[in-house]
Amino acid sequence: MRILIRGTVQGVGFRPTVYRSAVSVGASGSVWNNGSDVIIETDRGEDLLAELQRNLPPLARIDSIEKHESDFKGDGTFSIIPSEDSGSGASIPADSAVCDECLKEMFSPGRRRGYPFTTCTNCGPRFTLLRGMPYDRPLTSMDTFPLCPECSKEFADPSDRRFHHQTVCCPKCGPRYRLENDSGIIETDDPIGMLAQKLDEGCIAIVKGWGGMHICCNLDRLKDLREWYGREEKPFAIMAKDMESLKRYGRPTSFEEELLTSPNRPIVLVEKMQSDITELASPGLDNIGMFLPYTGMHHILFSKLEHDALVMTSANLPGEPMIVDDDRIKELHADYYLLHDQPILNRADDSVVRAFQGNTQYIRRSRGNVPYHLRTDSKGCAVGLGPQENLTASVAVDGSIWPTQYIGNGEKIGVPEYLEEAVRTQIGFLNCRPDIVAMDLHPGYANRPLGKMLAQEYDAQLIEVQHHWAHAASLMVDNGIDQCVALTLDGTGHGDDGTAWGGEVLQCDFTGYRRVAHLEQIPLLGSERALYDLRRLRFAIDMMNGDSNSDFTDSEAAVLSKLMDRSVRTSSFGRVLDALSYSLGVCNVRTYDGEPAMKLEPLLAKGSLVDGFETETMDGVVMTAHLFRRTSERREDVAYSVVYNIMKGLVSSAASAAESEGIGYIGLTGGVSYNRTITEIFMDLVAETDLKPAIHRDVPNGDGGVSVGQTAIALHRL
């Protein structure tokens, strides 16, 4: 029998497990990598497969098994033979936190005691150090570290947990850490220990890990870090030594504890313990981003620290991609740099998640959660390049969509280049040639030149996809459905009528959409300036209501009044939340993306529904401006009542469309859906109908999921 196995079958100790299974059942034959797949040729296929499936490695996942007759005749031996480079599919697992066995080895007598690069077939970096498929040492960043005799022996021993572990190493033959400052290398036999001492003393440092680098300091230096890094209000993530330490800063639920301790090790937004320190970490929010150590370096560092937690945030110049180059990181001028000599081939920021009713919602899906794929019925190869902010790209082949890691904000220096690098890497891993390339409808997005370049290079179709349709399509892929009526709620997306959308009800499938309803449009006075100076939003709303406004001088108001009919208009729910946040005294100026709405969330969570904030829908327009005429009552109740009634209007419009068209699902997608209270309101309102709710689980709710929708639409266009 010849057996072809697809799934997460490389970099997980799969071939060694096949070997051991074959020996156990007395099978003859061989196993090898065929690009991203694994092929077995044997005389006892069924027995071997049964034994293999009973003993799958923890990181392995089998998606499909194909069996074919073979004229193979056994000779009593079984072997692992060299890989082939055909096939398609990124079958490697995501980077996985160092396992307990390797941790024990790091902190026990032996040759790997204190060695931070200790990993095995069940743990460690994979995607971030891979150059190409198949997953063999010459195609990883370990290719310049020849094995010493002892590691070679482990690699060749079928009984060893490092049998065929492609990144096996030890202090004699593997990468090493060094400590530097702006003057150069600091001579020390214990760079991690020396840095621990400096961090306890209050330094600001940069540490290189898997997939990127972190800026770090102890929590006593948070205020100084904000000043040094120029981040006045945006939250910082906190890495705690262990779960006991983490609970001094946050209150994770049992499900959130599972997320925190999973091999993926994401940053998890948990309810924060109120203190001066936690307020400095996440000003004005009721949650805090927490995570646990995942590399050997992290564990060794905390074992030598007096502090039980550190700020850990991606190391980059503001708005630019995370830096992975050892020389360029000096541009940040930190006090110390803990660096190592293993190149980072695929950078990956930390993943960020939040829990909702026992489900995971990805704010940023990256390190530890890529590669991953989503099944679709459509064949062919397609590329989706995402929107402008919080973007990812996606590549589809053989009925699966493979999103890239988180890329960043497209208008920033270096991000378009990073996007191209990630797309080409993904195309290479998947061994495909794009037939169609999809990009956002917005004419000014920075990734459009890449779309045109790829289309020309591969002689592929090039299509534009409306932003909110792509959001809805990503939700359909995430839920395995082919049509729905979706509430697509976010900050801004270019509408097909030239206005800025963001509070939409779309009836759609993968071939088209119909705009069923939307929020009342508000002029963005001064365009981009209205996104940051929130007074302009309130001024526009007051003018719509015929009310006076005292936020501007008479001369300023005269200028703004002239802009009312000339400015771009938006139906964005995000802008409504911004205006509400300002009106209730929560946030006056937006300093980072989503800040006003995020700071409004604690109020929403405490509010109750009161009378006087009802709205109506006229010709498909859910009216919103009049809701701002009463803001003198209890702030929490005003916030909740405004939002509830808007959601009620949107869900009612969606339900009418779904019922009239025989569609069974109402969906919720877009960045606004990260707000827990808004999603709860949505779920409650849908529960009053005979329809089923669709929310996100694996695809990011926000713009990080748009490329998935673009790619699905492009595949159907084929």
Secondary structure, 3 states (H helix, E strand, C coil): CEEEEEEECCCCCHHHHHHHHHHHHCCCEEEEEECCEEEEEECCHHHHHHHHHHCCCCCCEEEEEEEECCCCCCCCCEEECCCECCCCCCCCCCCECCCHHHHHHHCCCCCCCCCCCCCCCCCECCHHHECCCCCCHHHECCCCCCCCHHHHHHHHCCCCCCCCCCCCCCCCCCCCEEEEECCEEECCCCHHHHHHHHHHHCCCEEEECCCCEEEEEEHHHHHHHHHHHCCCCCCCCEEECCHHHHCCCEECCHHHHHHHHCCCCCEEEEEECCCHHHHHHCCCCCEEEEECCCCHHHHHHHHHCCCCEEEEEECCCCCCCCCCCCCHHHHHCCCEEEEECCCCCCCCCECEEEEECCEEEEEECCECCCCCCEECCCCCCEEECCCCCCECCEEEECCEEEECCCCECCCCCCHHHHHHHHHHHHHHHHCCCCCEEEEECCCCCCCHHHHHHHHHHHCCEEEEECHHHHHHHHHHHHHCCCEEEEEEEEEEEECCCCCEEEEEEEEEECCCEEEEEEECCEECCCCCHHHHECHHHHHHHHHHHCCCCCCCCHHHHHHHHHHCCCCCEECCHHHHHHHHHHHCCCCCECCCCCHHHHHHHHHHHHCCCCCCCCCCEECCEECCHHHHHCCCCCHHHHHHHHHHHHHHHHHHHHHHHHHHHCCCEEEEECHHHHCHHHHHHHHHHHHCCCCEEECCCCCCCCHHHHHHHHHHHHHHHC
